[in-house]
């Protein structure tokens, strides 16, 4: 072999050997470890319900506790130890207006101070009245017993039409809606579902009414039988429609849930 070719071959073999050594060294080295340090978020203390609190319960000190809470996730309207350090003592004796789940942050708007009054008068909005009407415990006059507290209902009156009965010689019964879209406060003495029951029974239904609605309903109880018609949740959120019913006595106008008689129109 010529000397020039031998030099080229030796140089090529040397370069290949160096490259192989470099590859082996680079593959055997472990990649650098990246350590991430997490900065702990600031924690605050929020006043929460120590256990489930049903509607109408009078708060005791043992019903409340302070619980650590991430500061960046603080509940809106919640009570913190930083801003309300004496909230636990201040809320003792309050009535639960809307139920709480255990661990749920306490909110003042879901509580009410009774100041010695009963629960029903404490939860009634200003200007409203509560009136109880008799209902059938079998549910014959209350949608089969499926009307629950806080549902919205229409109140129907069933009575005898004396004039039609005399003219036709038969007993004629008529039904009319005297109130629409009113809220049920309680069935019997139940103001909420109990133990997950979906049917609440009782002999009375307590309704939330305006003063004029109270007069209408009190009179209607004396002159006929009352029934409750359950409204769907979607309809209950809408304003009560205006409905007119023409009779020989005139026009019965039901506006905003209040029945009013208008003079008979001239023909």
Order of alpha helices (4+ residues) and beta strands (2+ residues): alpha-beta-beta-alpha-beta-beta-alpha-beta-beta-alpha-beta-beta-alpha-beta-alpha-beta-beta-beta
